[in-house]
Amino acid sequence: MIVDSMRAAAAKINAKIFIGGQVLHFDGSTSWNNVDKTWNSGFFNAIGDAVDFYVMHNYFGTAATVDNLLSVAATEPKKNISFIQQDIINKKAFPKPVALTEYNMNSNSANATMGTSYINGMQATILFNELIKNNFGLGARWLLSSGADGMFYQGDNSSLMWQARPDFYYAYYQQKFTGDHVISATSTNSSILAYASRFASGETGVVLVNRGKTAQVVKINTKDIGVGNQYYNYSLTGGTDNGDFSLFVSVNGVSPTGTQWGPRETLETIPASAYPVEDAITVNSPGRSVQFIMVDAGSKLLYPTAVESELNNKTTLTNYPNPFVDLTTIEFQIPFKASVSLDVFDQTGQKVSTLINGVMPSGTHQIEFNGSLWPAGLYFYQLKVGNHSTTQKMILIK
């Protein structure tokens, strides 16, 4: 009845509205609240197909520790939306987008300042990226301004009025470094969370979150993505006040001044750290920090040019003829039985062919590459033996 009334009112002024309905993101059957126990089943039965999307709320964190607050942010969004999607199937409800219309850190009475600390900004960064990665239709933080918490101060202290708290600075750079579409990013280091996106103009945005206290040196492997000659970085770190929950954030070493909690006055003029793209993209990540990285657009492939130790001395990779018309033979030698892959890429970094993918014995091996279906130009072929790889160039002519 309420949905029908809302749509009728909107129609009178020729407005198009979208209406959401509240669902639970957890099993309510064990809840202390009797309403929760049958909420989803009752809601789905009553609402049918009347709403445009489903709504959930969550405040992330179960303990007043940094490890909990950041770990929960990295795992809970996927659990939440997976539960809702499965509950839709189980209860034969209509599939709809899911909007997280109210979320923030779950403030704990054991530490009243953690919700206004730089850790809240780190958690917000993780949540921004996890919500995108897990296909939430919307993520709306609560709340924009207040005295006790909120992204901006709006309280009784006139000298602090509208000062931005640390989470604003993380949101500021997150917006600038998020591209048009997300691409897959993984990390082999349990302390480092990695997220990546691509811009329509060709740049690659990378966000690295170091959840641990120890500084890390992170090497970014762009795999099949072509890059340009430069990459840029903003590093956000906390202060040394208030134990693990500093109330201040610095950007590329630029600290807050006066009553500010971040470098607000100079924010738009703080230069990015710029580095050349050589054989690798390597980033220093201080403990408990977030790195916002932008990699120039280009066609450069960051494949290793040599392999290590025994493989460096005993693995060979070549092709003949080179240049070639349509057909060429790729020859390689490996010193021991190993898992081997041999892939061919065009000059934009797009994989065009997988020639080998499996376990092979030691010795010399040959395989033919047929380029008759591909345009003339420069190609790369990459041999991976175990965890090591080497790459060579070949030229296809017509």
The 8 nearest C-alpha neighbors of each residue, nearest first, counted from 0:
[[1, 3, 2, 4, 5, 46, 49, 6],
 [0, 2, 4, 3, 5, 6, 7, 18],
 [3, 1, 5, 4, 0, 6, 49, 18],
 [2, 4, 0, 6, 1, 5, 7, 49],
 [5, 3, 7, 1, 2, 6, 8, 0],
 [4, 6, 2, 8, 7, 3, 1, 9],
 [7, 5, 9, 3, 8, 4, 10, 2],
 [6, 8, 4, 10, 9, 5, 3, 11],
 [9, 7, 5, 11, 6, 10, 4, 12],
 [10, 8, 14, 6, 11, 7, 12, 13],
 [9, 11, 13, 7, 12, 8, 14, 6],
 [10, 12, 8, 9, 13, 7, 14, 6],
 [11, 13, 10, 14, 9, 8, 15, 7],
 [14, 12, 10, 11, 9, 15, 8, 7],
 [15, 13, 9, 12, 10, 16, 11, 8],
 [14, 16, 9, 13, 17, 10, 6, 12],
 [15, 17, 14, 18, 9, 6, 5, 10],
 [18, 16, 51, 19, 15, 50, 52, 6],
 [17, 19, 51, 50, 16, 52, 20, 2],
 [20, 18, 52, 53, 50, 51, 54, 17],
 [19, 21, 53, 54, 50, 52, 22, 18],
 [20, 22, 54, 55, 53, 19, 23, 42],
 [23, 21, 55, 39, 54, 53, 24, 20],
 [22, 24, 25, 55, 39, 21, 27, 38],
 [23, 25, 79, 83, 82, 22, 55, 80],
 [26, 24, 23, 27, 82, 79, 83, 78],
 [27, 25, 28, 29, 24, 23, 30, 36],
 [26, 28, 36, 35, 30, 29, 25, 37],
 [27, 29, 36, 26, 30, 37, 35, 33],
 [30, 28, 27, 36, 31, 26, 35, 32],
 [29, 31, 27, 32, 28, 36, 35, 33],
 [32, 30, 33, 29, 35, 36, 27, 28],
 [33, 31, 30, 34, 35, 36, 27, 29],
 [32, 34, 36, 35, 31, 30, 37, 28],
 [33, 35, 32, 36, 38, 37, 27, 30],
 [36, 34, 27, 38, 33, 32, 37, 30],
 [35, 37, 28, 27, 33, 34, 38, 30],
 [38, 36, 35, 40, 39, 41, 34, 28],
 [37, 39, 35, 41, 40, 36, 42, 34],
 [40, 38, 42, 41, 22, 37, 43, 23],
 [39, 41, 43, 42, 37, 38, 44, 90],
 [42, 40, 44, 38, 39, 43, 37, 45],
 [41, 43, 39, 45, 44, 40, 38, 46],
 [44, 42, 40, 46, 45, 41, 47, 92],
 [45, 43, 41, 42, 47, 46, 40, 92],
 [46, 44, 42, 43, 47, 41, 40, 49],
 [45, 47, 43, 49, 44, 42, 48, 50],
 [46, 48, 49, 43, 44, 45, 93, 92],
 [47, 49, 50, 93, 46, 51, 92, 43],
 [48, 50, 47, 46, 51, 2, 3, 18],
 [51, 49, 18, 19, 52, 48, 20, 46],
 [52, 50, 18, 19, 17, 95, 49, 53],
 [53, 51, 19, 96, 95, 50, 97, 20],
 [52, 54, 97, 20, 19, 21, 98, 96],
 [55, 53, 21, 98, 20, 19, 97, 22],
 [54, 56, 99, 22, 21, 98, 23, 100],
 [57, 55, 101, 99, 102, 100, 54, 58],
 [58, 56, 102, 59, 101, 55, 103, 99],
 [57, 59, 105, 103, 102, 104, 60, 56],
 [58, 60, 104, 105, 57, 72, 103, 71],
 [61, 59, 68, 105, 62, 71, 67, 104],
 [60, 62, 67, 59, 105, 63, 68, 71],
 [63, 61, 64, 60, 67, 107, 68, 65],
 [64, 62, 107, 110, 109, 65, 61, 68],
 [65, 63, 67, 66, 62, 68, 243, 61],
 [64, 66, 68, 67, 69, 63, 118, 243],
 [67, 65, 64, 69, 68, 70, 210, 211],
 [68, 66, 70, 64, 65, 69, 71, 62],
 [67, 69, 60, 65, 71, 66, 70, 64],
 [70, 68, 72, 122, 66, 71, 67, 65],
 [71, 69, 67, 73, 72, 68, 66, 74],
 [70, 72, 74, 73, 75, 69, 68, 67],
 [73, 71, 69, 70, 126, 74, 75, 125],
 [72, 74, 70, 71, 125, 75, 69, 129],
 [75, 73, 71, 72, 76, 77, 70, 78],
 [74, 76, 78, 71, 77, 72, 79, 73],
 [77, 75, 79, 78, 74, 80, 130, 129],
 [76, 78, 79, 80, 75, 81, 74, 133],
 [79, 77, 75, 81, 76, 80, 82, 74],
 [80, 78, 24, 76, 82, 77, 81, 75],
 [79, 81, 83, 82, 77, 78, 84, 76],
 [82, 80, 84, 78, 83, 79, 77, 85],
 [81, 83, 85, 79, 80, 84, 86, 24],
 [84, 82, 86, 80, 85, 81, 24, 87],
 [83, 85, 87, 81, 86, 82, 80, 88],
 [84, 86, 88, 82, 87, 83, 81, 89],
 [87, 85, 89, 83, 88, 84, 90, 82],
 [86, 88, 92, 84, 85, 90, 89, 91],
 [87, 89, 91, 85, 86, 90, 92, 84],
 [90, 88, 86, 91, 87, 85, 92, 84],
 [89, 91, 87, 92, 88, 86, 40, 43],
 [92, 90, 88, 89, 87, 93, 86, 43],
 [93, 91, 87, 90, 43, 94, 88, 47],
 [92, 94, 48, 95, 91, 87, 47, 43],
 [95, 93, 92, 87, 96, 84, 88, 52],
 [96, 94, 52, 93, 53, 97, 51, 50],
 [97, 95, 52, 136, 53, 98, 135, 94],
 [96, 98, 53, 136, 135, 52, 54, 95],
 [99, 97, 137, 54, 136, 100, 135, 53],
 [100, 98, 138, 55, 56, 101, 137, 54],
 [99, 101, 139, 98, 138, 56, 55, 54],
 [100, 102, 56, 141, 139, 140, 99, 57],
 [103, 101, 140, 57, 58, 141, 56, 139],
 [102, 104, 58, 140, 141, 59, 105, 101],
 [105, 103, 59, 58, 106, 114, 60, 119],
 [104, 106, 58, 59, 60, 107, 103, 61],
 [107, 105, 114, 104, 113, 108, 111, 110],
 [106, 108, 109, 110, 63, 111, 105, 62],
 [107, 109, 110, 111, 106, 63, 112, 113],
 [108, 110, 107, 63, 111, 62, 106, 112],
 [111, 109, 108, 112, 107, 113, 63, 106],
 [110, 112, 108, 113, 107, 109, 106, 114],
 [113, 111, 114, 115, 110, 116, 244, 246],
 [112, 114, 116, 115, 244, 111, 110, 106],
 [115, 113, 112, 106, 119, 116, 104, 148],
 [114, 116, 113, 112, 148, 119, 246, 164],
 [117, 115, 246, 113, 118, 244, 245, 119],
 [116, 118, 120, 165, 119, 237, 246, 248],
 [119, 117, 121, 120, 116, 122, 244, 113],
 [120, 118, 122, 117, 121, 116, 114, 166],
 [166, 121, 119, 117, 123, 118, 122, 169],
 [122, 120, 118, 124, 123, 119, 117, 125],
 [121, 123, 119, 125, 124, 120, 69, 118],
 [122, 124, 120, 126, 121, 125, 127, 119],
 [125, 123, 121, 127, 122, 126, 120, 169],
 [126, 124, 122, 128, 123, 127, 129, 72],
 [125, 127, 129, 123, 128, 124, 72, 130],
 [128, 126, 124, 130, 125, 129, 123, 131],
 [127, 129, 131, 126, 125, 130, 132, 124],
 [128, 130, 132, 126, 131, 127, 133, 125],
 [131, 129, 133, 135, 128, 127, 132, 126],
 [130, 132, 128, 134, 129, 133, 135, 127],
 [131, 133, 129, 130, 134, 128, 181, 135],
 [132, 134, 130, 131, 135, 129, 77, 76],
 [135, 133, 131, 132, 136, 130, 97, 96],
 [134, 136, 130, 137, 97, 133, 98, 131],
 [135, 137, 98, 97, 96, 134, 138, 99],
 [138, 136, 98, 135, 99, 139, 100, 97],
 [137, 139, 99, 100, 98, 140, 130, 135],
 [140, 138, 100, 101, 99, 137, 102, 141],
 [141, 139, 102, 101, 142, 103, 138, 100],
 [142, 140, 101, 102, 103, 143, 139, 149],
 [141, 143, 149, 140, 144, 150, 145, 148],
 [142, 144, 150, 149, 141, 151, 145, 140],
 [145, 143, 149, 151, 150, 152, 153, 142],
 [146, 144, 153, 149, 152, 148, 147, 154],
 [145, 147, 154, 153, 152, 148, 144, 155],
 [146, 148, 145, 149, 154, 152, 115, 153],
 [149, 147, 145, 146, 115, 114, 150, 152],
 [150, 148, 144, 142, 143, 145, 151, 152],
 [149, 151, 143, 164, 144, 167, 163, 166],
 [152, 150, 163, 144, 161, 149, 162, 164],
 [151, 153, 161, 146, 162, 145, 160, 144],
 [154, 152, 145, 146, 160, 144, 161, 151],
 [155, 153, 146, 156, 152, 145, 160, 157],
 [154, 156, 157, 146, 153, 160, 159, 158],
 [157, 155, 158, 159, 154, 160, 153, 146],
 [156, 158, 160, 159, 155, 154, 153, 161],
 [159, 157, 156, 160, 258, 162, 155, 161],
 [160, 158, 157, 162, 156, 161, 152, 258],
 [159, 161, 157, 153, 152, 162, 158, 156],
 [162, 160, 152, 151, 153, 163, 159, 144],
 [161, 163, 152, 151, 159, 160, 259, 164],
 [164, 162, 151, 167, 150, 161, 152, 165],
 [163, 165, 150, 260, 166, 151, 167, 115],
 [166, 164, 117, 167, 168, 120, 248, 261],
 [120, 165, 167, 169, 168, 164, 119, 170],
 [168, 166, 170, 165, 169, 164, 150, 171],
 [169, 167, 171, 170, 166, 165, 172, 261],
 [168, 170, 166, 171, 167, 172, 120, 173],
 [169, 171, 173, 167, 168, 172, 174, 166],
 [172, 170, 168, 169, 174, 173, 167, 175],
 [171, 173, 175, 174, 169, 170, 176, 168],
 [174, 172, 170, 176, 175, 171, 169, 177],
 [175, 173, 172, 171, 177, 176, 170, 178],
 [174, 176, 172, 173, 177, 171, 178, 170],
 [175, 177, 173, 204, 174, 172, 178, 291],
 [178, 176, 174, 175, 204, 173, 196, 179],
 [179, 177, 198, 197, 196, 180, 176, 204],
 [178, 180, 198, 197, 199, 177, 196, 181],
 [181, 179, 196, 178, 197, 182, 198, 177],
 [180, 182, 196, 195, 197, 183, 179, 178],
 [183, 181, 196, 195, 184, 180, 197, 194],
 [182, 184, 195, 181, 185, 194, 196, 132],
 [185, 183, 194, 195, 193, 182, 186, 205],
 [184, 186, 193, 183, 187, 194, 192, 188],
 [187, 185, 188, 193, 192, 191, 184, 189],
 [186, 188, 189, 185, 191, 190, 192, 193],
 [189, 187, 186, 191, 190, 192, 217, 185],
 [188, 190, 191, 187, 186, 192, 210, 211],
 [191, 189, 210, 211, 188, 209, 192, 208],
 [192, 190, 209, 188, 208, 189, 210, 193],
 [191, 193, 208, 207, 186, 209, 190, 194],
 [192, 194, 207, 184, 206, 185, 186, 191],
 [195, 193, 206, 184, 205, 207, 128, 192],
 [196, 194, 205, 204, 182, 184, 181, 206],
 [195, 197, 181, 182, 178, 204, 180, 203],
 [198, 196, 203, 178, 180, 179, 202, 204],
 [197, 199, 178, 179, 200, 202, 201, 203],
 [198, 200, 201, 179, 197, 178, 202, 180],
 [199, 201, 198, 202, 296, 197, 203, 178],
 [202, 200, 296, 198, 199, 197, 203, 297],
 [203, 201, 296, 295, 198, 294, 197, 200],
 [202, 204, 197, 294, 293, 196, 198, 205],
 [205, 203, 293, 196, 176, 195, 292, 177],
 [204, 206, 195, 292, 194, 291, 293, 203],
 [205, 207, 291, 194, 290, 193, 292, 195],
 [208, 206, 193, 290, 289, 192, 209, 191],
 [209, 207, 289, 192, 191, 210, 288, 290],
 [208, 210, 191, 287, 288, 211, 190, 286],
 [211, 209, 287, 190, 208, 191, 212, 69],
 [212, 210, 190, 213, 286, 209, 287, 214],
 [211, 213, 286, 287, 214, 210, 285, 209],
 [214, 212, 286, 211, 215, 285, 287, 209],
 [213, 215, 285, 286, 284, 212, 216, 283],
 [216, 214, 284, 217, 283, 285, 213, 286],
 [215, 217, 283, 282, 284, 218, 281, 214],
 [218, 216, 282, 281, 215, 283, 219, 284],
 [217, 219, 281, 280, 282, 220, 216, 279],
 [218, 220, 280, 221, 281, 217, 279, 282],
 [219, 221, 222, 218, 301, 280, 279, 302],
 [220, 222, 224, 219, 223, 301, 225, 300],
 [223, 221, 220, 224, 301, 302, 300, 348],
 [222, 224, 348, 349, 221, 225, 300, 350],
 [225, 223, 348, 221, 222, 226, 300, 349],
 [224, 226, 298, 299, 300, 348, 297, 347],
 [227, 225, 297, 299, 296, 298, 295, 224],
 [228, 226, 297, 295, 296, 229, 299, 298],
 [227, 229, 276, 275, 295, 226, 230, 297],
 [230, 228, 275, 276, 295, 274, 227, 294],
 [229, 231, 294, 274, 293, 295, 273, 275],
 [232, 230, 273, 293, 272, 292, 271, 274],
 [231, 233, 292, 272, 271, 291, 234, 293],
 [232, 234, 291, 271, 251, 290, 272, 235],
 [233, 235, 290, 251, 250, 289, 232, 291],
 [236, 234, 250, 289, 249, 288, 251, 290],
 [237, 235, 288, 249, 248, 234, 250, 287],
 [238, 236, 248, 247, 245, 117, 249, 239],
 [237, 239, 245, 247, 240, 248, 236, 246],
 [238, 240, 245, 241, 242, 237, 243, 247],
 [241, 239, 245, 238, 242, 246, 244, 243],
 [240, 242, 245, 244, 243, 239, 246, 238],
 [241, 243, 244, 240, 245, 239, 238, 246],
 [244, 242, 245, 241, 65, 240, 239, 118],
 [245, 243, 116, 242, 241, 113, 118, 246],
 [246, 244, 241, 240, 238, 116, 247, 237],
 [245, 247, 116, 117, 244, 260, 115, 248],
 [248, 246, 260, 245, 238, 237, 261, 117],
 [247, 249, 237, 261, 236, 165, 117, 238],
 [248, 250, 254, 253, 236, 252, 235, 261],
 [249, 251, 235, 253, 252, 234, 233, 236],
 [252, 250, 234, 253, 233, 235, 249, 271],
 [251, 253, 250, 249, 254, 234, 236, 235],
 [254, 252, 250, 249, 251, 262, 255, 269],
 [253, 255, 249, 262, 252, 256, 261, 250],
 [256, 254, 262, 261, 259, 260, 249, 257],
 [255, 257, 259, 258, 254, 262, 261, 260],
 [256, 258, 259, 255, 260, 262, 261, 254],
 [257, 259, 256, 260, 159, 158, 255, 162],
 [258, 260, 261, 257, 255, 256, 162, 262],
 [259, 261, 247, 164, 255, 165, 246, 248],
 [260, 262, 255, 248, 259, 263, 247, 249],
 [263, 261, 255, 266, 254, 264, 265, 253],
 [262, 264, 266, 265, 261, 259, 255, 163],
 [263, 265, 266, 262, 267, 256, 255, 261],
 [266, 264, 268, 263, 267, 262, 269, 253],
 [267, 265, 263, 268, 269, 262, 264, 250],
 [266, 268, 265, 269, 264, 263, 270, 262],
 [267, 269, 265, 266, 270, 264, 271, 263],
 [268, 270, 266, 267, 265, 271, 253, 251],
 [271, 269, 268, 272, 251, 267, 233, 273],
 [270, 272, 232, 233, 231, 273, 269, 251],
 [271, 273, 232, 231, 270, 233, 274, 251],
 [274, 272, 231, 230, 271, 232, 229, 275],
 [273, 275, 230, 229, 231, 276, 272, 232],
 [276, 274, 229, 228, 277, 230, 273, 280],
 [277, 275, 228, 229, 280, 279, 230, 274],
 [276, 278, 279, 275, 280, 228, 301, 229],
 [279, 277, 301, 276, 303, 280, 302, 304],
 [280, 278, 277, 281, 301, 276, 218, 219],
 [279, 281, 219, 218, 276, 282, 278, 277],
 [280, 282, 218, 217, 279, 219, 216, 283],
 [283, 281, 217, 216, 284, 218, 280, 219],
 [282, 284, 216, 215, 217, 285, 281, 214],
 [283, 285, 215, 214, 216, 282, 286, 288],
 [286, 284, 214, 288, 215, 287, 283, 213],
 [285, 287, 212, 214, 213, 288, 211, 209],
 [288, 286, 210, 209, 212, 211, 285, 236],
 [287, 289, 236, 209, 286, 285, 235, 208],
 [288, 290, 208, 235, 207, 234, 209, 291],
 [291, 289, 234, 207, 206, 233, 292, 235],
 [292, 290, 206, 233, 232, 205, 234, 289],
 [293, 291, 232, 205, 231, 204, 290, 206],
 [294, 292, 204, 231, 230, 203, 205, 232],
 [295, 293, 230, 203, 202, 229, 204, 231],
 [296, 294, 227, 202, 229, 230, 226, 297],
 [297, 295, 202, 201, 227, 226, 294, 203],
 [296, 298, 227, 226, 225, 299, 295, 201],
 [297, 299, 225, 347, 226, 300, 346, 227],
 [298, 300, 225, 226, 297, 227, 301, 347],
 [301, 299, 225, 302, 348, 298, 226, 224],
 [302, 300, 278, 279, 299, 303, 221, 222],
 [301, 303, 300, 304, 390, 389, 278, 222],
 [304, 302, 305, 389, 301, 388, 390, 278],
 [303, 305, 389, 390, 302, 306, 391, 388],
 [306, 304, 389, 303, 311, 307, 388, 390],
 [307, 305, 311, 387, 310, 388, 389, 304],
 [306, 308, 311, 310, 309, 305, 387, 312],
 [309, 307, 311, 310, 312, 306, 313, 387],
 [310, 308, 311, 312, 313, 307, 334, 314],
 [309, 311, 314, 313, 312, 308, 307, 306],
 [310, 312, 306, 307, 308, 309, 313, 314],
 [313, 311, 309, 310, 314, 308, 307, 315],
 [312, 314, 310, 311, 334, 309, 315, 333],
 [313, 315, 333, 310, 332, 311, 312, 334],
 [316, 314, 331, 332, 313, 317, 333, 330],
 [317, 315, 331, 330, 314, 332, 318, 391],
 [318, 316, 330, 329, 331, 315, 319, 391],
 [317, 319, 329, 328, 330, 320, 321, 327],
 [320, 318, 321, 328, 327, 329, 317, 323],
 [319, 321, 323, 327, 322, 318, 328, 326],
 [322, 320, 323, 319, 393, 394, 318, 327],
 [321, 323, 394, 395, 320, 393, 396, 324],
 [324, 322, 321, 395, 320, 396, 327, 325],
 [323, 325, 396, 326, 397, 395, 322, 327],
 [324, 326, 370, 371, 369, 323, 395, 327],
 [327, 325, 369, 324, 368, 370, 323, 367],
 [326, 328, 368, 319, 320, 367, 323, 329],
 [329, 327, 367, 318, 319, 366, 368, 330],
 [328, 330, 318, 366, 365, 317, 367, 327],
 [331, 329, 365, 317, 364, 318, 316, 328],
 [332, 330, 316, 315, 364, 363, 317, 365],
 [331, 333, 363, 315, 314, 362, 364, 334],
 [332, 334, 314, 361, 362, 335, 313, 363],
 [335, 333, 361, 313, 362, 314, 332, 336],
 [336, 334, 361, 333, 337, 360, 362, 359],
 [335, 337, 360, 361, 359, 358, 334, 338],
 [338, 336, 358, 359, 339, 385, 335, 384],
 [337, 339, 358, 385, 357, 384, 359, 340],
 [340, 338, 384, 357, 383, 358, 356, 337],
 [339, 341, 356, 355, 383, 382, 357, 342],
 [340, 342, 382, 355, 354, 381, 353, 383],
 [343, 341, 353, 381, 380, 352, 354, 340],
 [342, 344, 380, 352, 379, 351, 350, 353],
 [345, 343, 350, 379, 349, 351, 348, 378],
 [344, 346, 378, 347, 349, 348, 379, 350],
 [345, 347, 348, 378, 377, 298, 344, 379],
 [348, 346, 298, 345, 349, 225, 224, 299],
 [347, 349, 223, 225, 224, 346, 345, 344],
 [350, 348, 344, 345, 347, 223, 351, 346],
 [349, 351, 344, 343, 352, 348, 345, 223],
 [352, 350, 344, 343, 349, 345, 353, 342],
 [351, 353, 343, 342, 350, 354, 344, 341],
 [354, 352, 342, 355, 341, 343, 356, 351],
 [353, 355, 341, 342, 352, 356, 340, 368],
 [356, 354, 341, 340, 353, 357, 339, 342],
 [355, 357, 340, 339, 341, 354, 353, 358],
 [358, 356, 339, 338, 355, 359, 340, 337],
 [357, 359, 338, 337, 339, 360, 336, 356],
 [358, 360, 336, 337, 338, 357, 339, 361],
 [361, 359, 336, 335, 362, 337, 358, 333],
 [362, 360, 335, 336, 334, 333, 359, 363],
 [361, 363, 332, 333, 334, 360, 364, 335],
 [362, 364, 332, 331, 333, 365, 361, 330],
 [363, 365, 331, 330, 332, 362, 366, 329],
 [366, 364, 330, 329, 328, 331, 367, 363],
 [367, 365, 329, 328, 330, 368, 364, 354],
 [366, 368, 328, 327, 329, 369, 326, 365],
 [367, 369, 327, 326, 328, 370, 366, 329],
 [370, 368, 326, 325, 371, 367, 327, 372],
 [371, 369, 325, 373, 372, 326, 368, 395],
 [370, 372, 325, 373, 369, 326, 374, 324],
 [373, 371, 370, 374, 369, 325, 375, 351],
 [372, 374, 370, 371, 375, 395, 325, 351],
 [375, 373, 376, 372, 395, 371, 397, 370],
 [376, 374, 396, 395, 397, 373, 377, 394],
 [375, 377, 395, 394, 374, 378, 396, 346],
 [376, 378, 394, 346, 393, 395, 345, 379],
 [379, 377, 345, 393, 346, 344, 392, 394],
 [380, 378, 392, 344, 343, 391, 393, 345],
 [379, 381, 343, 391, 342, 390, 344, 392],
 [380, 382, 390, 342, 341, 389, 343, 383],
 [381, 383, 341, 389, 388, 340, 390, 384],
 [384, 382, 388, 340, 339, 387, 385, 341],
 [385, 383, 339, 387, 338, 388, 386, 337],
 [384, 386, 338, 387, 337, 383, 339, 388],
 [385, 387, 384, 388, 383, 338, 306, 339],
 [388, 386, 384, 385, 383, 306, 389, 307],
 [389, 387, 383, 382, 306, 384, 303, 381],
 [388, 390, 382, 305, 304, 381, 303, 306],
 [389, 391, 381, 380, 304, 382, 302, 379],
 [392, 390, 380, 379, 381, 393, 389, 317],
 [393, 391, 379, 378, 380, 394, 390, 377],
 [392, 394, 378, 321, 377, 379, 322, 395],
 [393, 395, 322, 377, 376, 378, 321, 396],
 [394, 396, 375, 323, 376, 322, 324, 377],
 [397, 395, 375, 324, 323, 394, 376, 322],
 [396, 324, 375, 395, 325, 374, 323, 371]]
